[in-house]
Amino acid sequence: MKNKKGYYLVIDSLIAIAILSIGIFLIRGSLANSPSQIQGENLAHDTLSFLASAKVSDFCDFELSICWGPLTNLEIPKNRNNSLLGYIGELKKNGRQGSITDLIENSVANSHILNQNFNFTFMLDGSLFYPRGITKPEDINGYKSSPLVSSSSRIIFGHYDDQLPSDPFIQFENWGPYTAEARVWAK
Amino acid sequence: MQKRGQVISFDLVLSTFIFLGALMFILYQIDNASFQKTQDLSFAEGSVINNLWLNMKNPAYGQTFLADSHIDEAKLQIFESKAYRDAVPDQNFFNDQKSLVLHNLGVAGFAVDFCLYFVNGSGNIKGIGPKAGTGQEDNAGMEIFVGRNDVRCEGAIGSNEPYEDPHCSQYYSHAFIDSRPVIRNREIMSMKILVCAKEAG
């Protein structure tokens, strides 16, 4: 009887050690695979910098009135000197919210430039434009529980020349200032 | 007899405590060392990547192929053609541009190698000339592979090599990757740098 009790204790302690060890290794494993803060910060900053430095003229032939790449199927930019971020401001001014989402989708989300460990959102004046169909980042799966969220913002403003068919005069249109924000978080 | 049983039980409990204590001590030491290593590596990652981008954009290094997210293809080819470390040092220090750009990227305590390459919007590697990428493979046995067929970083590649996660050879103990969106040949691409590291010594 006494011997049996000893066996139980030994088995009990072995099981406890096994559970403890598995727990510790699982915790250590999950920490080792987590994406780094540096990656998140760089990704948010780089994405916004890229949109600010890439020109619409990189993707449009204004003589032939055709655009390609991220500007495929979007209206021809009115200001030929704009960056992609400037063009986004132009689209917002003209109420082309859907085109902004298309542009972000084509230039950032579908271009293999995002790190696979991170999710990405793009906001303009606090409104979410990417991902499509969601209004607040909090509503996206996994956002609230993410251990790492990084953000980068810029104030954008600009102008373009506009001419209505019925109006012989060219109108100088200002837009902005808007706050553009790229936010990434670890999956 | 009952006393003997109590002694055995007490012995068992005590030994379990000692065992657990030793186990926790060992795990703590391993964890501490691993945390230290992670911190070092994180520092290395930050230093390497930030230095690389800064060096690339610095006009003092001559043929700067990256400006405002745009890749100058001709200058990229020149950069690729440079040997990282010529057998005979260049008399003109600033001609050894690749060495300069990659200079100071190494972090004390780590042997670090690099592979710079481009992935287009379709997920294919776009070679630099006939090569998959360009970089530094400074030590014998240290190799970086990209693409489906384990092409070496500076190995020959087809015009459109399907992309797969690049990897470092077994020689290295750590790897990290960073990327920047760029425009190359009027196409959005991801300029990626794979860093393979091994603790020196």
Interface residues (C-beta under 8 A of the other chain):
Chain A: K2 K5 G6 L9 V10 S13 A16 I17 L20 S21 I24 R28 A32 S36 Q37 I38 Q39 N42 D46 T47 S49 F50 S53 A54 D58 F59 W68 G69 P70 S107 V108 N110 S111 H112 I113 N115
Chain B: M1 R4 G5 I8 S9 L12 V13 T16 F19 L20 L23 L27 D31 S34 T38 S42 E45 G46 I49 D68 S69 H70 V119 N120 G121 S122 G123 Y163 F176 D178 S179 R180 P181 V182 I183 R186 E187 I188 M189 S190
